[in-house]
Amino acid sequence: MVDINIWMKHFADKLCEVFGERVYFIGLQGSYGRGEATEKSDIDTVVILDELSCGDIKIYNAMLDSLPERELICGFISGKNELLNWEPSDLFQFYYDTKPIKGSLDELLEKIDGSAVEKAIKSGACNIYHGCVHNMLYEKDEEILRGLYKSASFVIQAICFKETGKYVTCQKDLLSVVSEEEKAIVETFLYLKNGGAVEFDKMSEVLFNWAKEHI
C-alpha cells in the first residue's frame, strides 16, 4: 500500500516546484485522508491555485503523469476565487472531509452556516431518492446501489453535524451517535463496503424510504 505521508510530501514538493507561490492550498480527501485506505484506494488530492486556466490543467496533468501511482490519483483542482464562490451546501462536506497538507481552507467557514448544512442534507436525500427510483426501474445495478449507500453515509454525517455541532469523519464512528434509523443505513453501507452481498430489492426499498423521509 502507498505510504501516503511520503507520497503527499513528494506530491506537494512537485506541485510547488511547478506552480510556485501560486499554490494556495494542498489537501487530502477520501480513505487516505480518513486513515482507512486499502491497496485499492484512490489518492484523492485537493489543489487550490490562485487561479486556474485550461493551460494550468494541462500542466497539472503532465505533472501527475510524472508521479508514481498515477493510476490511483484523482481528486479536485480549482482556482481560489471559484472555490470561495462555490455553492455553500457543497462546501460543507468539502471543508470537513479535507485534511490540510499545506495552507488552510478556514476562509470557507463563514459560508458554511446552518442553512448550508440543511441544504446539503436535503439535496443529498433528493439525489439518493432519484437514484434509487432510477436504479430500481432501469439499471438494476448492484454497484449503483452500493454508491447510493455511500452517498447516504455522507448525508448522515451532515445530519449528525446539524444535531450535535460535531463532524464525525469516519462513518463507523457514526454508529454510536446517530438514531436507530440512520444507524441501519450506516451499518448497511459498511457491510457493502466490506464486500457484503447485495440484497437488491430489500436494500433499495430501505434506502428509498429513508431518503423520502428527509425530503
C-alpha positions in Angstrom: 0.0 0.0 0.0 1.1 3.6 -0.6 2.9 5.3 2.2 0.7 8.4 1.9 2.8 10.7 4.0 5.9 10.1 1.8 3.7 10.3 -1.3 2.0 13.5 -0.4 5.3 15.2 0.5 6.6 14.3 -2.9 3.3 15.5 -4.5 3.4 18.8 -2.6 7.1 19.4 -3.4 6.5 18.7 -7.1 3.4 20.9 -7.2 5.2 23.9 -5.6 8.1 23.3 -8.0 5.7 23.6 -10.9 3.3 26.3 -9.7 5.5 28.1 -7.1 3.7 30.7 -4.9 0.5 30.2 -6.9 -0.3 27.3 -4.7 -2.9 28.4 -2.2 -3.8 25.0 -0.6 -3.0 21.3 -0.8 -5.1 18.7 0.9 -6.1 15.1 1.0 -9.6 13.6 1.0 -11.1 10.1 0.8 -10.0 6.9 2.6 -6.3 8.0 2.8 -7.4 11.3 4.4 -9.5 9.3 7.0 -6.8 6.7 7.6 -9.0 3.9 6.2 -7.2 3.2 2.9 -6.7 -0.2 1.4 -4.4 -1.2 -1.5 -7.2 -0.4 -4.0 -7.9 3.1 -2.6 -7.7 6.2 -4.8 -5.5 9.1 -3.7 -7.9 12.0 -3.5 -5.8 15.1 -3.7 -7.1 18.7 -3.4 -5.3 21.5 -5.1 -6.3 25.2 -5.0 -4.3 27.6 -7.1 -4.5 31.4 -7.1 -6.5 30.9 -10.3 -6.9 28.1 -12.7 -6.7 28.2 -16.5 -7.0 25.5 -19.2 -3.3 25.8 -19.6 -2.8 25.1 -15.9 -4.9 22.0 -16.2 -2.7 20.7 -19.0 0.5 21.5 -16.9 -1.0 19.8 -13.9 -1.9 16.7 -15.9 1.7 16.4 -17.2 2.9 16.7 -13.6 0.6 13.9 -12.5 1.9 11.7 -15.3 5.3 12.1 -13.9 4.3 10.8 -10.4 4.3 7.2 -9.1 0.9 5.6 -8.6 -0.6 7.7 -11.4 -3.5 5.3 -11.9 -4.7 5.9 -8.3 -4.6 9.7 -8.4 -7.9 11.6 -8.6 -9.4 14.5 -6.7 -10.1 18.2 -7.1 -8.3 21.2 -8.5 -9.7 24.7 -8.6 -8.9 28.4 -8.6 -9.3 30.2 -5.2 -11.9 32.6 -6.4 -14.1 29.9 -7.8 -13.9 27.9 -4.6 -14.8 30.9 -2.5 -17.9 31.4 -4.6 -18.9 27.7 -4.7 -22.4 26.6 -3.6 -22.1 26.7 0.2 -24.0 23.4 0.7 -21.3 21.6 -1.3 -18.5 23.4 0.7 -19.8 21.9 3.9 -18.7 18.3 3.1 -15.7 19.6 1.1 -14.3 21.5 4.1 -14.8 18.9 6.8 -13.6 16.0 4.6 -10.4 17.6 3.6 -7.2 17.0 5.5 -4.9 20.1 5.1 -1.4 19.4 3.9 -0.3 23.0 3.0 -2.4 26.1 3.7 -5.9 26.4 5.2 -9.5 26.4 4.0 -10.8 28.3 7.0 -12.0 31.1 4.8 -14.8 28.8 3.8 -16.2 28.5 7.3 -18.1 31.8 7.1 -20.0 30.4 4.2 -21.0 27.1 5.9 -23.9 28.2 8.1 -26.9 26.3 9.2 -28.8 26.8 6.0 -25.9 25.4 4.0 -26.0 22.2 6.2 -29.7 21.9 5.8 -29.4 22.2 2.0 -26.6 19.6 2.0 -28.9 17.2 3.7 -32.0 17.9 1.6 -30.2 17.9 -1.8 -28.3 14.7 -0.8 -31.6 13.0 0.1 -33.2 14.1 -3.1 -30.3 12.8 -5.2 -30.5 9.4 -3.4 -34.3 9.2 -3.8 -34.0 9.9 -7.5 -31.1 7.5 -7.8 -33.0 4.7 -6.0 -36.0 5.1 -8.2 -34.0 5.2 -11.4 -31.9 2.2 -10.4 -34.9 0.1 -9.4 -36.6 0.8 -12.7 -33.8 0.9 -15.2 -30.2 0.0 -14.4 -31.0 -2.5 -11.6 -27.3 -2.3 -10.8 -25.7 -3.5 -7.6 -22.7 -1.2 -7.8 -25.0 1.8 -8.2 -26.8 0.7 -5.1 -23.5 0.5 -3.2 -22.7 4.0 -4.4 -26.1 5.3 -3.2 -25.5 3.9 0.3 -22.1 5.6 0.3 -23.8 8.9 -0.6 -26.3 8.3 2.2 -23.5 7.9 4.7 -22.3 11.4 3.8 -25.8 12.8 4.3 -25.9 11.2 7.7 -22.6 12.9 8.5 -24.4 16.2 7.8 -27.4 15.2 9.9 -25.1 14.3 12.8 -23.3 17.7 12.4 -26.7 19.5 12.4 -27.8 17.8 15.6 -24.5 17.8 17.5 -22.3 20.5 16.0 -19.6 17.9 15.6 -18.3 16.4 12.3 -17.7 12.7 12.5 -15.1 11.9 9.9 -15.2 8.1 9.9 -18.6 6.5 9.1 -18.1 3.7 11.6 -17.9 6.2 14.4 -21.4 7.4 13.4 -22.9 4.2 14.7 -22.7 5.3 18.4 -24.1 8.8 17.8 -27.0 8.6 15.3 -30.6 7.4 15.5 -31.5 3.8 15.0 -32.8 4.6 11.5 -29.6 6.3 10.5 -27.6 3.5 12.2 -29.2 0.9 10.0 -28.2 2.8 6.8 -24.6 3.2 8.0 -24.4 -0.5 9.0 -25.6 -1.5 5.5 -23.1 0.9 3.9 -20.2 -0.6 6.0 -21.4 -4.1 5.2 -21.4 -3.4 1.5 -18.1 -1.5 1.7 -16.5 -4.6 3.2 -17.7 -6.8 0.3 -21.1 -7.9 1.6 -23.7 -9.3 -0.7 -26.4 -7.0 -2.1 -30.0 -7.8 -1.4 -31.1 -5.6 -4.2 -34.9 -5.2 -3.6 -34.7 -5.1 0.2 -31.8 -2.7 0.4 -33.2 -0.4 -2.3 -36.6 -0.2 -0.5 -35.0 0.7 2.8 -32.8 3.4 1.3 -35.7 4.8 -0.8 -37.9 5.1 2.3 -35.1 6.7 4.3 -34.4 9.3 1.6 -38.1 10.0 1.2 -38.4 11.0 4.9 -35.6 13.6 4.5 -37.2 15.4 1.6 
